Amino acid sequence: MASMPVRVGVVGCGVISGAYLRILPTFEALEVVACADMQEERARARAAEFNVPKAGSVVDLLADPEVDLVLNLTTPQAHAEVGLAALEAGKHVYNEKPLAVSREDGRRMVELARAQNLLLGGAPDTFMGVGIQTVRKLLDDGAIGAPIAATAFMTNHGHESWHPDPAFYYQAGGGPMFDMGPYYLTALVALLGPVRRVTGSARISFAERTITSQPKAGTSIAVEVPTHVAGVLDFECGAVATIITSFDVWAANLPRIELYGAAGTLSVPDPNTFGGPVRIYAAEEGAWREVPLTHGYAANSRGIGVADMAYALRSGRPHRASGDLTYHVLDIMHAFHEASEQGRHVMLSSTCARPTALPLGLAEGQLDP
Ligand SMILES: NC(=O)c1ccc[n+]([C@@H]2O[C@H](COP(=O)([O-])OP(=O)(O)OC[C@H]3O[C@@H](n4cnc5c(N)ncnc54)[C@H](O)[C@@H]3O)[C@@H](O)[C@H]2O)c1
C-alpha cells in the first residue's frame, strides 16, 4: 500500500489547473485519475490535454472509489462547498487559497477532516520552493541570529487593467489581503512560526473602479472591501512583522519580504514564486551578498504541496501545506480587518506547527529522502 500512488481527482479546471496538471505527474507518489468542473466541457478539455483517464461531473468524481484525494481548484466562493462535500465523501482535500471565505467554513473543514481522519491541506505551497527553503535553512543555522522583526509588502493598483472579469477582487473574499496575503503570510509563518496577535488599519481608497481591460472596458465596479490593508503581527517567537497589501499604490520601491535578526538581515524572494534570489547582510561582514540556493524546486512547482500530502499519506508523517496552516492564515487575514473596524489588537484563537524544512539533496520528483 505504501508504494501505491495516491489517486488525485481535480475539481475546477480553469486557468490555474494547467499549472498543477503539468507538475503533478512529475511526482511518483501520486497519479491524477479524474477531472471535474461544473462546466464539464472544461474538465474534458483538460483531461484530453493532460491524458487524465476520466472527466465529467463533480458528483461523479466525488462518488468515484478510485479517487483518494480531491484537489479543489475552484474559485474562492466555492472552496468551502466543494471541500466539505469532498470530505463528506471520504476524500482527502487540498484547496487552492484561501481555504474558505469565512472563518466558520474554514473551521468546519478543519474539524470535519479531523473527525473523518482525513488529511486537509491548502495553497500556497511556494514556501516549499528553493527561495524560501534557502532562507529557512539560513535562519535555522543562525545566519542572522534570533529573529527580531520582518516586513512584507505587496503593492499594486489592482487588477482591472488586465483581468477579463475583475469585479470579484473588490467583493467579499477579495481585496489585496485575501488575494495576495496568503503568499506573504504563509511564507512568514513557515519562516517564523505561528502568530499570537495582530492589529491593523484598512481603508477603501476609491469607492469605484473602472475596468480598462477587455471585454468589459468602461464598466464600473463598486468597491465593497478594503483595498489598502496595513497590519502588524506579533509572532509567538517574539518577532514583530509589518505587512502592507494594497491595490491603491501606483508605484513603490519596497522589498517583498525582509527578516531582521540580532546579527543581520535576510532579503526573501517574492513569495508568489518558487525561486530566488536570496540575499544576506551579516553584521560582521558589513555588506550585502547573494547566497547560493541550497534546495531543489526553483521553477513554477505549484502542486508540490499536494505531492507532499501524498508522501504524508503513504508514510504517516505530517504534511507541510497543512489545513492548520492555511486556516491560521485565513484567521490572520480576518483579524486585520476586524482590528481595523474595532480599533484594537485581535488575539488569534488558531495556531499551527511551523512546517518542517525540506531536506537537502532531494532528487527531482521526490520529497522524502
Ligand atoms: N489564475 C491564477 O493565476 C491563480 C494563481 C494562483 C492561485 N489561483 C487560485 O486558484 C483558484 C482558481 O483560479 P482560476 O484562475 O483557475 O479560476 P477560473 O475561474 O479560471 O477557474 C475556476 C474553475 O472552477 C469552476 N468552478 C467554480 N465553482 C465550481 C463548483 N462549485 N463546482 C465545480 N466547478 C466549479 C469554474 O467553472 C472554473 O472552470 C482560485 O482560488 C485562485 O485564487 C489562481
The ligand as a MOL file (V3000), in Angstrom:
LIG
                    3D

  0  0  0     0  0            999 V3000
M  V30 BEGIN CTAB
M  V30 COUNTS 44 48 0 0 0
M  V30 BEGIN ATOM
M  V30 1 N -5.1980 32.2270 -12.0680 0
M  V30 2 C -4.1010 32.2960 -11.3390 0
M  V30 3 O -3.0500 32.7930 -11.7730 0
M  V30 4 C -4.0890 31.7560 -9.9410 0
M  V30 5 C -2.8670 31.6730 -9.3060 0
M  V30 6 C -2.8130 31.1260 -8.0370 0
M  V30 7 C -3.9630 30.7080 -7.4070 0
M  V30 8 N -5.1520 30.8180 -8.0400 0 CHG=1
M  V30 9 C -6.3430 30.3600 -7.3110 0
M  V30 10 O -6.8750 29.2500 -7.9960 0
M  V30 11 C -8.2910 29.2200 -7.8690 0
M  V30 12 C -8.9000 29.1390 -9.2440 0
M  V30 13 O -8.4520 30.2370 -10.0120 0
M  V30 14 P -8.5480 30.2220 -11.6060 0
M  V30 15 O -7.8260 31.4460 -12.0530 0
M  V30 16 O -8.1420 28.8880 -12.1400 0 CHG=-1
M  V30 17 O -10.1190 30.4510 -11.7800 0
M  V30 18 P -11.0130 30.0910 -13.0680 0
M  V30 19 O -12.2400 30.9170 -12.9460 0
M  V30 20 O -10.1740 30.1780 -14.3090 0
M  V30 21 O -11.3690 28.5250 -12.8360 0
M  V30 22 C -12.1900 28.0660 -11.8280 0
M  V30 23 C -12.9720 26.8800 -12.3420 0
M  V30 24 O -13.7490 26.3700 -11.2710 0
M  V30 25 C -15.0310 26.0090 -11.7790 0
M  V30 26 N -15.9850 26.0470 -10.6590 0
M  V30 27 C -16.3740 27.1230 -9.9420 0
M  V30 28 N -17.2420 26.7560 -8.9880 0
M  V30 29 C -17.3840 25.4070 -9.0850 0
M  V30 30 C -18.1280 24.4410 -8.3650 0
M  V30 31 N -18.9210 24.7870 -7.3440 0
M  V30 32 N -18.0320 23.1530 -8.7580 0
M  V30 33 C -17.2520 22.7860 -9.7810 0
M  V30 34 N -16.5120 23.6630 -10.5010 0
M  V30 35 C -16.5820 24.9600 -10.1520 0
M  V30 36 C -15.3210 27.0200 -12.8630 0
M  V30 37 O -16.2660 26.5240 -13.7960 0
M  V30 38 C -13.9260 27.2120 -13.4790 0
M  V30 39 O -13.6950 26.3470 -14.5580 0
M  V30 40 C -8.6680 30.4640 -7.0710 0
M  V30 41 O -8.8390 30.1150 -5.7260 0
M  V30 42 C -7.4460 31.3780 -7.1970 0
M  V30 43 O -7.2700 32.1670 -6.0340 0
M  V30 44 C -5.2480 31.3010 -9.2890 0
M  V30 END ATOM
M  V30 BEGIN BOND
M  V30 1 1 1 2
M  V30 2 2 2 3
M  V30 3 1 2 4
M  V30 4 1 4 5
M  V30 5 2 4 44
M  V30 6 2 5 6
M  V30 7 1 6 7
M  V30 8 2 7 8
M  V30 9 1 8 9
M  V30 10 1 8 44
M  V30 11 1 9 10
M  V30 12 1 9 42
M  V30 13 1 10 11
M  V30 14 1 11 12
M  V30 15 1 11 40
M  V30 16 1 12 13
M  V30 17 1 13 14
M  V30 18 2 14 15
M  V30 19 1 14 16
M  V30 20 1 14 17
M  V30 21 1 17 18
M  V30 22 2 18 19
M  V30 23 1 18 20
M  V30 24 1 18 21
M  V30 25 1 21 22
M  V30 26 1 22 23
M  V30 27 1 23 24
M  V30 28 1 23 38
M  V30 29 1 24 25
M  V30 30 1 25 26
M  V30 31 1 25 36
M  V30 32 1 26 27
M  V30 33 1 26 35
M  V30 34 2 27 28
M  V30 35 1 28 29
M  V30 36 1 29 30
M  V30 37 2 29 35
M  V30 38 1 30 31
M  V30 39 2 30 32
M  V30 40 1 32 33
M  V30 41 2 33 34
M  V30 42 1 34 35
M  V30 43 1 36 37
M  V30 44 1 36 38
M  V30 45 1 38 39
M  V30 46 1 40 41
M  V30 47 1 40 42
M  V30 48 1 42 43
M  V30 END BOND
M  V30 END CTAB
M  END
